[in-house]
Amino acid sequence: MSDNSHDASTPREILSYADFNIILDSAEVGGVPVEAVSAGELDVTSGDLVVCDPLAMPDMPALLPTVPPGKYPVTIYIAKLGFSGNRVALAKLEIRPKRAEKWVMALRFGEEAEDLEEDEYYGFPVDAGVGGFFDRQAGIEYIEFIDAFMEKHPSGNIFDDLFSDEFMKNARDPEDPADYGDWVNYTLPSGKNITMFHAGYGDGFYPAYWCMTKEGEIVSLIIDFQVLLGPPEDED
């Protein structure tokens, strides 16, 4: 995993087109029921936060800036889309219990606003259908954990052999064959933990945003899985 232990600066203000409070505050968005589900707490030890697909690309660099170490609640917001099933629309890591007024794209070292073309954004790729939050130190241990697991199961698959059962522990209706569980909060042998959850409609490229007060204080970090609140249509 890349070392991100350089000086952090205030993230550039590439603002979201969406007011995510519409989802965070509502039981229904555009006629779609939304359920907020607790996914436990994340133990942030270094302050370097990583957002990634933990099954496919766990070695993504951490975001800027760092946050104070602590234990922070994780909540996922599930859109109940009927024929399309339940989809995780947002995942939120709450750093301070304050209301956000703006949403600033979360960047990594080397990512610059001026490098983006119109309608482009920074984010992370999903290739195994999940996204997650973890601290960089936990991520380093997690990669070592995966390597050790695969040495013992050379013909195995870490999702099929381990994490599918972990997801099922959080199924709301274990008798429902379509309910595979929406999230995992997994404790590594050291005691550090990682989180993962199903990513919207699956594989893709998803942005994360720092949720801030008007004064620029970071209060949370969200991943937008682009299920609700699409970009505004162009007007003629």
C-alpha positions, 0 to 999 in steps of 0.5 A: 500500500502506498505511503501517504505520510506527507503534509496534508492540505485542505482539499480542493473544492470540487463540489458535488452536484447533489445535496446529499442531505436529501438522502441523509435526512429522508425516508424516501427520495423521489418515491424510493424508500431509503433505509439507514443501516448502522454498519458499526464503527471504524477504528481510525488509528493513523488518520489516513482514510482509504476508500476502495474496493477491498476485494479487488484493489485494497492498495489504493492511496489514502485521501487528503487530508488526514482526520483525527484518530478515533472510532467513527460510526459507519452508516449505509443508506439503502435504496429500496428499488423494487424490481431492481432490489435493494441498493446501497446508495451512500455510505457515510463515515461520521467524524463529527456529529454536525450537519454538512452544508457542502460536499467537496470531492475527496482527493489523493496526493497528485490529483488536481482539479485542473486536470479534470475535463468537464463531467469527469471526477476522481474516485475509485474503481470497483471490480468485485462489487463492493466498496469500503472504508478503512484506515491505512494502517489497517489496510496494510495489515489487511493486505498481509491477511489476504496474502496469508489466507491465499497461501493457505487456500491457493485454489480458493477465493477470499470472498467465497471462502470467507466474506460471503459468510460475513455478509450473511451474518448481517442479512436482515432476513436469512430465510430470504434467498435474495438477502445476502447481507449488505455490509461487513465490519471485519476485525483483523487478527490485530484488532484493527478493522475494515468495512465493506458494503455492496456498491450500488449497481455493482462494478463501476467508478465511484466518487467520495466526498468530504462533507463540510460545514460552511466554514470548511470543517470536515464532519463526515466522509461519504461514498456516492454509489450513484443510485439516487440524485443523478446529475442535473439534465442539461437545459436547452 
